[in-house]
Amino acid sequence: MARVKRGVTARRRHKKIIKAAKGYYNARRKVFRVAKQAVTKALQYAYIGRKQKKRNFRSLWIARINAATRARGMSYSRFINGLLKAGITLDRKVLADIAVHDAKGFDALVAAAGNALGAAGANKAAGKPDDLKIIEGIGPKIAELFIAAGISTFAKLAATDVAKLREILDAAGSKFASHDPATWPQQAKLAAEGKMDALKALQDELQGGRAA
């Protein structure tokens, strides 16, 4: 059997590791076995660092945006929400750069976010539909029935008597007539008043929207 010589391959592999360990101290840059361990560990740290770098920069951008928005009388969360409502899709890196280097441009963004939030609030006050599915016992189809009947908000649902709700369900067919709306106005009243903890406590006592 022919003799296999591997000296060239081994030397090339060793030189590759030693080259990667350039700048390390003592045996970590001279001895192959120790250098290999050091390089392997360094690559692990580099992998972790690449992930952490993204998180750290995002935190930095958010901190800069928050400081700039607070100085203009708006919180960071409301600013981002307002931009989304205004259809402005700049990412946080760009927003942070504008906040640092273009004060007038950032003022315009804050104004646009504020206007969008004001318009959204006006739409809600004008009767923009609430998510009626929060009410236990109401699913997507029943919510559509109520909205079609003009019951689109928690306040309107709370003001509608149970008999009227039963009438709407009965008119939609037997599949809907089996539902019991007795507790829905009460749940809607709590939701309209923003008493979500009380609503949750009430719903814990119900079974499918019905009194247990």
PyMOL commands that set and color helices and strands:
alter all, ss='L'
color gray80, all
select helices_A, chain A and resi 7-20+27-30+32-71+76-86+92-101+103-125+132-134+140-148+154-159+162-171+174-177+184-192+196-204
alter helices_A, ss='H'
color red, helices_A
select strands_A, chain A and resi 206-207+210-211
alter strands_A, ss='S'
color yellow, strands_A
deselect
rebuild
show_as cartoon
